[in-house]
Amino acid sequence: MSLLVAENLYQTTGTKVLFDHISFTIEPGDRIGLIGVNGTGKSSLLRVISEIDSSEKGKLQHSKQLRIEYLPQDPELPEEENLIDYLYEGSSDIMKAVKDYEKAQARLEQEPESEAAQEQWMKAQQKMDQLGAWEAGTVAQQVLNRLGLTVYNQKINELSGGQRKRASIARALIQDCDILILDEPTNHLDDESINWLEKYLSNYNGALILVTHDRYFLNRVTNKIFELERGRLYEYDGNYELFLEKRAEREANEAHAEAKRQNTLKRELAWLQKQPKARGTKQKARKERAESLKQQEGPPKKEELQVPVGSTRLGKKVIEAEDLEKSYGEKNMFSQFNYMFTPGEKIGIVGPNGTGKTTLLNILANRIEPDAGDVAYGPTVKLGYYSQQQEELDESKRVLEYIRDIAEVIYTVNGESISAEQMLERFLFEREDQWTYISRLSGGEKKRVYLLSILMTEPNVLFMDEPTNDLDVQTLSVLEEYLQQFPGVVVTVSHDRYFLDRVAEKLFVFNESSQVTLFEGNYSEFMSSEKDASRPALSKEKKPEPAAVSSTAGDKKKMSYKEKQEWEQIEERIARLEDELAEAEKQMEQSGSDLEAIEKWSSIQKETNEKLDQAMTRWAELSEIAEEQ
């Protein structure tokens, strides 16, 4: 029996239709990923399913006993409430019993000799026995421990941002419900928490609906995809990978049907224009057929965000960080960090929360000062910074006015000029939507405007702090393609594993010991080599009395710190690229008449060849310097 049946739901915002008479069912065991471009109504649909909001038309059918737990993207937490009261808040008797037991347990640990505490604990234990609540209590404990929530007497307003996010997720997970709804649950979680949550939800027994930008998470957790597109809802069985295949198939079928409709309509209209002699009834039938074909709706216009690559020219000297140090109180973030950036580098910054990733990003972007050390910028460097917090947009302005205030026109690397209106269209803001006030945009649409406002400044060094948070998967896919083609330098802090795999070619890896190491490769390659402790250090643990380092300039050019690191690794990099090139050539030979496969491997071959040429050129340069040492 279906848990919930939705019939002909209709909802608008202003003049925009969010969902246009959509119908669907939610079955026991469904793990549904809801996807769609920001502003299409995903969060609105979740609120309707949760019965927080009502749709303008249509209805939901379910049993009176149906229990739905909904975690919004930015939940409001009761600031003055204790963590334990918040975590076990719920209407079920089992949740109340578990909460009372945890409180009694905590009191008994603090007052082991108190008879009142012992009696309270005994009564709570009996209640747990009566309701058979021990299993729920055990599951709750596992969830809380894995999410690092053990100090129950803390008040909500004493928690950090990451702790608050974990608390809200824990509360949702331990509720006894039939349908669990999560809106962007991975935002602000570290890698360890995301991996655990992924495994937990993959084995979740109830029905699940989630919105997430994390495509690895989406692929591994879901068994069904709902796609919301221009008011329509499309359903696909399977995970995200299967969805991509089936959507491409659906779009091809729709395009074929639309072409057939247009051709038939063209023939009918041509026939009517000739007005051959025929019986009146036959002529009337022809006219009705043509009119019917005219009124049929074709497939919705496919929304594709396109970002032309444009940036200010970048010279050879980019950014050189030398002996950077930063501490907050007694907490040392990093010491003696050294790195020389080169044009075209794409670097990801990874590590546990609170280790200093954003701090380093802000120092490199000249937003905060280091405690020691220096950052030198090349004369052609033009910085762009995408903040996790998102700088305030002027909500009194219309979208087009806001973007025009930054730049009327930008130029691509090919010299093509693109107006503010055209850029907004490529960011899925149609001409009429560009006159919408920013205050009326959804959170995701504001993120798109914010991203565009940075790109309109045409930076050649781009710093990005958690850019994937709150962006939809379609926007992310195109952003990734843009960053891959970006001719300047990209440095990004991100917990999005898929994003890092597509964008980052090397990583700055933070650990709990205030060390930062360099890894040559993307995130998946890093994870597979985690046991290898031979990565070169970019920073050192802070010593009580660090030894002074001095150097004198000679006649011969000496290798810089960064060049020595590069020299030690470049032959390994060349060997890896040669292997990749050989594999691409082998795959091309085995592709036979498969044009799609040939095109794919030809592209990989070309890209790998270019990287190999660059690496060989750099090897020759470094070899000359090494010979002079």
C-alpha positions in Angstrom: 0.0 0.0 0.0 1.3 3.5 -0.9 2.4 5.7 1.9 1.3 8.9 0.1 -0.5 9.7 -3.1 -0.3 13.1 -4.7 -2.9 14.1 -7.3 -2.8 17.1 -9.6 -0.7 19.4 -7.4 -0.5 22.9 -8.7 1.6 25.7 -7.3 2.8 29.1 -8.4 5.0 31.9 -7.2 4.1 35.3 -8.7 3.6 34.6 -12.4 5.8 31.5 -12.4 4.3 28.0 -12.3 6.3 25.7 -10.0 4.4 22.5 -10.5 1.6 22.1 -13.0 -0.9 19.4 -12.0 1.7 16.8 -11.1 0.9 13.4 -9.6 3.1 10.8 -7.9 3.1 8.1 -5.2 5.6 7.4 -2.4 6.0 3.7 -1.6 7.6 2.0 1.4 11.3 1.6 0.8 11.5 4.4 -1.8 14.7 6.5 -1.5 13.9 9.4 -3.8 16.3 12.0 -5.0 14.5 15.2 -6.0 16.5 17.2 -8.6 15.9 20.3 -10.7 17.4 23.7 -11.4 17.4 26.2 -8.5 14.1 28.1 -8.5 12.0 25.3 -10.0 10.2 24.6 -6.7 12.0 21.7 -5.1 11.8 23.1 -1.6 8.2 24.2 -2.2 7.3 20.7 -3.2 9.0 19.3 0.0 7.0 21.7 2.1 3.7 20.6 0.4 4.5 16.9 0.9 5.3 17.6 4.6 2.0 19.5 4.8 3.7 22.6 6.1 2.3 24.4 3.1 -0.8 23.6 1.0 -0.8 23.5 -2.8 -3.2 25.9 -4.6 -4.8 22.9 -6.3 -4.7 19.1 -6.0 -4.6 16.9 -2.9 -2.6 14.5 -0.9 -3.9 11.2 0.3 -2.5 9.1 3.1 -3.5 7.4 6.3 -4.1 9.5 9.4 -1.3 7.7 11.2 1.3 8.7 8.6 4.4 10.3 10.3 6.6 12.6 8.2 9.8 14.1 9.5 11.1 17.1 7.5 14.5 18.7 7.8 14.7 22.0 5.9 18.0 23.3 4.4 18.4 25.9 7.1 16.5 24.8 10.2 15.7 27.2 13.0 16.9 25.7 16.3 15.6 26.6 19.7 18.6 28.6 21.0 17.9 28.3 24.7 17.0 24.6 24.7 19.4 21.9 25.9 20.8 19.6 23.3 19.1 16.5 24.8 15.6 18.1 24.8 16.1 19.2 21.1 17.4 15.8 20.0 14.7 13.7 21.5 11.9 16.1 20.7 9.0 14.2 19.2 5.4 13.3 19.8 5.8 9.5 20.0 5.8 7.7 23.4 9.0 5.9 22.5 10.9 9.2 21.9 9.6 10.6 25.2 10.8 7.4 26.9 14.2 7.5 25.3 14.6 11.2 26.3 13.6 10.6 29.9 16.0 7.6 30.1 18.9 9.7 28.7 18.2 12.5 31.2 18.0 10.0 34.1 21.3 8.3 33.0 23.0 11.7 32.8 21.8 12.7 36.2 22.8 9.3 37.7 26.4 9.8 36.4 26.6 13.2 38.0 24.9 12.1 41.3 25.7 8.4 41.7 24.8 8.4 45.5 21.5 10.2 45.1 18.5 8.0 45.9 16.3 10.4 43.9 18.5 10.0 40.8 18.5 6.2 41.3 14.7 6.1 41.5 14.4 8.3 38.4 16.7 6.0 36.5 14.8 2.9 37.6 11.4 4.4 36.5 12.9 5.4 33.2 14.3 1.9 32.7 10.9 0.3 33.4 9.2 2.6 30.9 11.8 1.6 28.3 11.0 -2.0 29.0 7.2 -1.4 28.8 7.4 0.3 25.4 10.2 -1.9 24.0 12.1 1.3 23.3 15.6 -0.2 23.8 16.2 -0.7 20.1 15.2 2.9 19.3 17.5 4.0 22.1 20.4 2.0 20.8 20.0 3.4 17.2 19.7 6.9 18.6 23.0 6.4 20.6 24.8 5.2 17.5 23.6 8.1 15.4 24.6 10.7 18.1 28.0 9.1 18.7 28.8 8.8 15.0 27.9 12.5 14.6 30.0 13.5 17.6 27.2 14.6 19.8 27.8 13.5 23.4 27.6 16.5 25.6 23.8 16.6 26.1 23.6 19.4 28.7 25.0 22.0 26.2 22.6 24.7 25.0 21.9 25.1 21.3 23.4 28.6 21.3 26.7 27.2 22.5 27.1 24.9 19.5 29.3 25.7 16.5 27.8 25.9 13.0 28.9 22.4 12.2 27.6 21.0 15.5 24.2 22.7 14.9 24.0 21.0 11.5 24.9 17.6 12.9 22.4 18.1 15.7 19.6 18.9 13.3 20.4 15.8 11.2 20.7 13.6 14.3 17.3 14.8 15.5 15.7 14.0 12.1 17.3 10.5 11.9 16.3 9.3 15.3 12.6 10.3 15.0 10.2 7.4 14.5 8.7 8.3 11.1 7.3 6.7 7.9 8.7 9.3 5.5 12.0 11.2 6.1 12.6 14.3 4.1 16.0 16.0 4.0 16.8 19.2 2.1 20.6 19.5 1.4 21.7 17.3 4.4 25.4 17.3 3.5 25.9 21.1 3.6 28.5 22.1 6.2 29.4 18.4 7.1 33.0 17.2 6.9 34.0 14.2 4.8 33.8 11.7 7.6 30.2 12.7 8.6 29.1 12.6 4.9 30.5 9.1 4.4 28.8 7.9 7.5 25.4 9.5 6.6 25.7 8.0 3.1 26.0 4.5 4.5 23.3 5.0 7.1 20.7 6.3 4.6 21.6 3.5 2.1 20.3 1.0 4.6 17.4 3.2 5.8 14.2 1.1 6.3 11.6 3.9 5.8 10.8 6.0 2.8 13.2 8.8 2.1 13.1 12.0 0.0 16.2 14.1 -0.3 17.5 17.1 -2.2 21.3 17.2 -2.5 24.0 18.7 -4.7 26.4 15.9 -3.8 26.2 13.5 -6.8 28.2 10.7 -5.3 25.9 10.8 -2.3 22.8 11.0 -4.5 24.0 8.1 -6.6 24.8 5.8 -3.7 21.7 6.5 -1.6 18.7 6.8 -4.0 16.7 4.1 -5.8 14.4 6.5 -7.6 14.7 10.1 -9.1 12.1 12.8 -9.3 13.1 15.5 -11.8 11.2 18.8 -11.5 11.5 20.7 -14.8 9.4 23.7 -15.9 6.3 22.6 -13.9 6.5 19.0 -14.9 7.6 16.0 -12.8 9.4 13.1 -14.4 10.0 9.9 -12.5 12.9 7.5 -13.0 13.6 4.2 -11.3 17.2 3.7 -10.3 20.0 5.9 -9.0 21.5 9.1 -10.4 23.7 7.3 -13.0 20.6 5.4 -14.4 18.6 8.7 -14.3 21.2 10.4 -16.6 20.9 7.5 -19.1 17.1 7.4 -19.0 16.7 11.2 -19.2 18.9 11.3 -22.3 16.7 8.6 -23.8 13.5 10.4 -22.8 14.8 13.7 -24.3 15.7 11.9 -27.6 12.3 10.3 -27.8 10.6 13.7 -27.1 12.7 15.4 -29.8 11.8 12.7 -32.3 8.1 13.0 -31.5 8.3 16.8 -31.7 10.1 16.6 -35.1 7.4 14.2 -36.3 4.6 16.5 -35.1 6.2 19.5 -36.8 6.6 17.6 -40.1 3.0 16.3 -40.0 1.7 19.8 -39.3 3.8 21.2 -42.1 2.3 18.7 -44.5 -1.3 19.3 -43.3 -0.9 23.1 -43.7 0.6 22.7 -47.2 -2.3 20.5 -48.2 -4.8 23.0 -46.9 -3.2 25.8 -48.7 -3.5 24.0 -52.0 -7.2 23.6 -51.3 -7.8 20.5 -53.5 -11.4 19.6 -54.4 -12.7 17.2 -51.8 -15.8 16.5 -49.8 -16.6 19.1 -47.1 -16.4 16.5 -44.3 -12.9 15.4 -45.4 -11.8 19.1 -45.7 -13.2 19.8 -42.2 -11.4 16.8 -40.8 -8.1 18.0 -42.3 -8.6 21.4 -40.7 -9.4 19.9 -37.3 -6.3 17.7 -37.5 -4.1 20.6 -38.3 -5.6 22.7 -35.5 -5.1 19.8 -33.0 -1.4 19.5 -34.1 -0.9 23.3 -33.5 -2.4 23.1 -30.0 -0.3 20.2 -28.9 2.5 21.2 -26.5 6.0 20.2 -27.5 8.6 19.1 -24.9 9.6 21.9 -22.4 12.5 24.1 -23.5 15.6 22.4 -22.1 17.2 24.7 -19.5 21.0 24.6 -20.0 23.2 27.0 -18.1 26.1 28.1 -20.3 29.1 30.0 -19.0 31.5 31.5 -21.5 35.1 31.4 -20.3 36.5 34.9 -19.8 39.3 36.3 -17.7 41.9 39.0 -17.6 45.3 38.0 -19.0 47.5 36.4 -16.4 51.3 36.7 -16.5 53.9 34.1 -15.4 54.1 35.4 -11.9 51.0 34.6 -10.0 51.1 34.2 -6.2 54.0 33.1 -3.9 53.3 32.2 -0.3 56.3 32.1 1.9 56.6 30.8 5.5 52.9 31.5 6.3 51.7 31.0 9.9 48.3 31.5 11.5 46.9 30.7 15.0 43.7 31.5 16.8 44.5 31.7 20.6 46.4 28.5 21.4 45.2 26.7 18.3 47.9 26.6 15.6 46.3 26.3 12.2 49.5 25.9 10.1 53.2 27.0 10.2 55.8 27.7 7.5 53.5 27.2 4.6 55.2 27.7 1.3 53.9 27.4 -2.2 54.4 29.1 -5.6 51.3 29.1 -7.8 51.6 28.8 -11.6 49.2 29.7 -14.3 46.4 27.2 -15.0 46.7 25.3 -11.7 43.4 23.9 -10.2 43.9 23.1 -6.5 41.4 21.7 -4.0 41.8 22.2 -0.2 40.6 19.3 1.9 40.7 18.2 5.5 38.6 18.0 8.7 36.4 20.9 9.8 38.3 23.4 12.0 41.8 22.7 10.7 42.3 26.0 8.9 41.2 25.4 5.3 39.1 28.6 4.9 41.7 30.5 6.9 44.4 29.7 4.4 42.1 30.5 1.5 41.4 33.9 3.1 45.1 34.6 3.6 45.9 33.7 0.0 43.0 35.9 -1.2 44.3 38.8 0.8 41.2 38.9 3.0 43.0 38.4 6.3 46.6 38.8 7.5 48.9 35.9 8.4 50.6 36.0 11.8 53.9 35.5 10.0 55.1 35.1 6.5 54.3 36.9 3.3 52.1 36.6 0.2 53.4 38.2 -3.0 51.1 38.8 -6.0 52.1 39.1 -9.7 51.4 42.4 -11.4 48.6 41.0 -13.6 46.8 39.1 -10.9 43.1 39.9 -10.6 41.4 38.1 -7.7 37.8 36.8 -7.5 36.4 35.3 -4.2 33.3 33.2 -3.8 32.4 33.1 -0.1 30.6 30.2 1.6 28.5 32.8 3.5 27.6 34.6 0.3 28.0 38.4 0.5 24.8 40.3 0.8 23.0 41.1 -2.5 21.2 44.5 -2.8 17.6 43.1 -2.6 16.1 46.5 -3.6 17.6 46.1 -7.1 16.3 44.0 -10.0 18.5 41.2 -11.2 19.7 43.0 -14.4 20.4 46.2 -12.6 22.6 44.4 -10.1 24.7 42.7 -12.7 24.9 45.8 -14.9 26.3 47.7 -12.0 29.3 45.3 -12.1 29.8 45.2 -15.8 27.7 45.9 -18.9 29.8 43.6 -21.1 32.5 41.0 -20.6 34.9 39.4 -23.2 35.6 35.7 -23.6 39.1 34.3 -24.2 38.2 34.3 -28.0 37.4 38.0 -27.9 33.6 37.6 -28.1 31.7 40.3 -26.3 28.8 39.2 -24.1 26.3 41.6 -22.6 24.9 41.4 -19.0 21.5 40.4 -20.5 23.1 37.6 -22.4 25.1 36.4 -19.4 21.9 36.3 -17.3 20.2 34.3 -20.0 23.0 31.8 -19.9 22.5 31.6 -16.2 18.8 30.6 -16.8 17.3 34.0 -16.2 15.0 34.7 -19.2 14.6 38.3 -20.3 11.3 38.8 -18.4 12.9 37.2 -15.2 15.8 39.6 -15.3 13.5 42.4 -14.1 12.5 40.4 -11.0 13.6 42.0 -7.7 16.4 40.1 -6.0 14.3 39.9 -2.9 11.8 37.7 -4.7 14.4 35.1 -5.8 14.8 31.6 -4.2 17.9 30.9 -2.2 19.4 28.9 -5.1 18.6 31.7 -7.7 20.4 34.2 -5.4 23.4 31.9 -5.4 23.4 31.9 -9.2 23.3 35.7 -9.2 26.1 35.8 -6.7 28.3 33.5 -8.8 27.6 35.5 -11.9 28.5 38.7 -10.1 32.0 37.3 -9.4 32.6 36.0 -12.9 31.5 39.4 -14.4 34.6 41.0 -12.8 36.7 38.7 -15.1 39.2 37.4 -12.5 42.2 35.4 -13.4 42.7 33.9 -10.0 39.5 32.5 -8.5 39.2 31.5 -4.8 36.1 29.5 -3.9 34.9 28.5 -0.4 32.4 25.6 -0.5 31.0 26.7 -3.9 28.7 23.7 -4.3 26.6 24.4 -1.2 23.0 25.2 -2.3 23.7 25.0 -6.0 21.7 22.5 -8.1 23.4 19.6 -9.9 22.7 21.1 -13.3 24.4 24.4 -12.4 27.3 22.5 -10.8 27.9 20.4 -13.9 28.3 23.6 -16.0 30.4 25.3 -13.3 32.7 22.4 -13.3 33.1 22.6 -17.1 33.8 26.3 -16.8 36.5 25.8 -14.2 38.1 23.1 -16.2 38.5 25.5 -19.2 39.3 28.5 -17.0 42.8 29.7 -18.1 43.7 31.2 -14.7 44.2 29.7 -11.3 41.4 28.1 -9.2 41.8 27.3 -5.5 38.7 25.8 -3.8 37.7 24.5 -0.4 35.1 21.8 -0.8 33.6 18.7 0.7 31.9 17.8 -2.5 33.9 14.7 -3.7 32.4 14.7 -7.2 33.2 18.4 -7.7 36.8 17.9 -6.5 37.3 14.9 -8.8 36.2 17.0 -11.8 38.0 20.3 -11.0 41.1 19.7 -8.8 44.3 18.4 -10.3 46.2 18.6 -7.0 45.2 19.0 -3.3 46.4 20.8 -0.2 45.6 18.3 2.5 45.1 19.5 6.1 45.3 17.3 9.1 44.7 17.6 12.9 48.5 18.2 13.5 48.5 21.6 11.8 50.4 20.2 8.8 49.5 20.8 5.2 50.7 18.4 2.6 50.6 18.4 -1.2 48.9 15.6 -3.2 49.3 15.4 -7.0 45.9 14.2 -8.3 42.2 14.5 -7.7 40.1 13.5 -4.6 39.4 9.9 -5.5 43.1 9.3 -6.2 43.9 10.9 -2.9 41.5 8.6 -1.0 42.9 5.5 -2.7 46.4 6.5 -1.6 45.5 7.7 1.9 47.7 5.0 3.5 50.8 6.4 1.7 52.4 8.9 4.1 55.0 10.1 1.6 53.3 13.3 0.5 55.6 16.4 0.5 54.8 18.8 3.3 53.9 22.4 2.5 53.9 23.4 6.1 55.5 22.1 9.3 54.3 21.5 12.9 55.0 24.5 15.0 58.1 24.0 17.2 58.7 26.0 20.4 61.8 27.6 18.9 62.0 27.2 15.2 65.5 27.4 13.7 66.2 30.5 11.6 66.9 29.8 7.9 69.1 32.0 5.9 70.3 32.0 2.3 72.7 34.0 0.2 72.2 34.8 -3.4 74.9 33.3 -5.7 75.6 33.7 -9.4 73.7 30.5 -10.3 70.0 30.2 -10.1 68.9 28.1 -7.2 65.7 26.0 -7.1 63.0 27.5 -5.0 61.2 25.4 -2.3 58.3 24.8 -4.7 60.6 23.9 -7.6 62.4 21.3 -5.5 59.0 19.7 -4.7 58.0 19.8 -8.3 61.4 18.3 -9.4 61.0 15.4 -7.0 57.6 14.5 -8.4 57.6 15.4 -12.1 59.1 12.1 -13.4 56.4 10.2 -11.6 53.8 12.5 -13.1 55.2 12.0 -16.6 55.1 8.3 -16.2 51.4 8.4 -15.1 50.5 10.6 -18.0 52.2 8.2 -20.4 50.2 5.4 -19.0 47.0 7.4 -19.3 47.9 8.2 -22.9 48.5 4.5 -23.7 45.2 3.5 -22.2 43.3 6.2 -24.2 44.9 4.9 -27.4 44.1 1.3 -26.5 40.5 2.2 -25.8 40.2 4.0 -29.1 41.4 1.0 -31.0 38.9 -1.2 -29.2 36.0 1.2 -29.8 35.3 -0.2 -33.3 32.4 1.6 -34.8 31.1 3.1 -31.5 31.3 6.8 -32.5 30.4 8.0 -29.0 33.3 6.0 -27.5 35.7 7.1 -30.2 34.8 10.7 -29.5 35.2 10.3 -25.8 38.6 8.6 -25.9 39.8 10.9 -28.7 39.1 13.9 -26.4 40.9 12.2 -23.5 43.9 11.4 -25.8 44.2 15.0 -26.9 43.9 16.4 -23.4 46.5 13.9 -22.0 48.9 14.7 -24.9 48.7 18.4 -24.0 49.4 17.7 -20.3 52.3 15.4 -21.2 53.8 18.1 -23.5 53.6 20.6 -20.7 55.1 18.2 -18.2 58.0 17.4 -20.5 58.7 21.1 -21.1 58.6 21.8 -17.4 60.9 18.8 -16.8 63.5 20.2 -19.2 63.3 23.6 -17.5 63.8 22.1 -14.0 66.6 19.8 -15.3 68.6 22.8 -16.4 68.3 24.4 -13.0 69.1 21.2 -11.2 72.3 20.8 -13.3 73.5 24.2 -12.1 73.1 23.3 -8.4 
